[in-house]
Amino acid sequence: MKDKKLNWGIIGAGIIAEKMADALHQNKNSNLLAVASKSEDKAKNFAEKNNVPIACSYEEIVEKNNENGFIYQVEEVVDCIRTGKTESNVIPVQETIDIMKLMDGMRSEWEFKYPFE
């Protein structure tokens, strides 16, 4: 089976996003496709500097994801960013970690591996 890359998007265009972009570009199994920021100009500047093909504002990403069924997740992330939250009340970090552990356990039982493993 041919190895597939994981596609990534970054929400935000600050210092941490720069470090994330660097890490993703160095990882042969990652493909950084998009960045969203408060302003389209900031996103475009980040995209140009970090070789990211798609750049848009938060509003644009909400509009685009309304078409593909991820609107509720995107709206929640954008709302958390706008209000300065580091954790969503809808699905707290610990719940996400618990779900990931459960899924990793199932993967192990089924001997399922991702293409990059």
C-alpha positions in Angstrom: 0.0 0.0 0.0 1.4 3.4 -1.0 2.1 5.8 1.9 -0.4 8.6 2.2 0.3 12.0 3.7 -1.9 13.5 6.4 -3.3 16.9 5.3 -3.2 19.7 7.8 -4.6 23.1 8.3 -3.6 25.7 10.9 -6.0 28.1 12.6 -4.0 31.2 13.6 -0.9 32.8 12.2 1.3 33.6 15.2 4.5 32.3 16.7 3.1 28.8 17.6 1.6 28.5 14.1 5.1 29.3 12.6 6.6 26.5 14.7 3.9 24.1 13.7 4.4 24.9 10.0 8.1 24.3 10.3 7.4 20.9 12.0 4.9 19.9 9.4 7.2 20.8 6.5 9.9 18.7 8.0 7.7 15.7 8.5 7.6 13.6 5.3 4.1 12.3 6.2 2.5 15.7 6.5 1.1 18.0 4.0 0.3 21.6 5.2 -2.6 22.8 3.0 -4.2 25.7 4.6 -4.1 28.5 7.2 -6.8 30.7 8.6 -6.4 33.9 10.6 -8.5 36.8 12.0 -7.7 38.7 8.8 -7.3 37.4 5.3 -4.2 39.6 4.9 -2.5 38.1 7.9 -3.3 34.6 6.6 -2.0 35.4 3.1 1.3 36.8 4.6 1.7 33.6 6.7 0.9 31.4 3.7 3.4 33.1 1.5 6.1 33.0 4.1 5.5 29.4 5.0 4.6 27.9 1.5 1.0 27.2 2.3 -1.4 27.0 -0.7 -4.7 28.1 0.9 -5.1 31.2 3.1 -8.4 32.6 4.4 -10.0 34.5 7.3 -12.0 32.8 10.1 -15.2 34.0 8.4 -14.2 32.4 5.1 -13.4 29.1 6.8 -16.8 29.0 8.5 -18.5 29.7 5.1 -16.4 27.0 3.3 -17.0 24.4 6.0 -20.7 25.0 6.0 -20.8 23.3 2.6 -19.0 20.1 3.8 -20.7 19.3 7.0 -18.1 20.5 9.5 -19.8 23.8 10.3 -20.5 23.0 14.0 -16.9 22.0 14.7 -15.4 25.0 12.9 -17.8 27.4 14.5 -16.9 26.1 18.0 -13.1 26.4 17.3 -13.5 29.9 15.9 -15.7 30.9 18.9 -13.1 29.5 21.3 -10.4 31.5 19.6 -12.4 34.7 19.6 -13.3 34.4 23.3 -9.8 33.4 24.4 -10.8 29.9 25.5 -8.1 27.2 25.5 -10.7 24.5 25.9 -14.1 23.9 24.5 -17.1 23.3 26.8 -18.6 21.1 24.1 -15.8 18.5 24.2 -13.2 19.1 26.9 -9.6 18.1 26.3 -9.8 15.1 28.7 -12.8 13.7 26.8 -10.8 14.0 23.5 -7.8 12.2 25.1 -10.1 9.5 26.4 -11.6 9.0 23.0 -8.2 8.8 21.4 -7.0 6.2 23.9 -10.1 4.1 23.2 -9.5 4.4 19.4 -5.8 3.5 19.8 -6.9 0.5 21.9 -9.3 -0.6 19.1 -6.6 0.0 16.5 -4.2 -2.2 18.4 -6.7 -5.0 18.8 -7.5 -5.0 15.1 -3.8 -4.6 14.2 -4.6 -1.6 12.2 -1.8 0.7 11.3 -1.8 4.1 9.6 0.2 4.3 6.4 2.9 6.4 8.0 3.5 4.0 10.9 
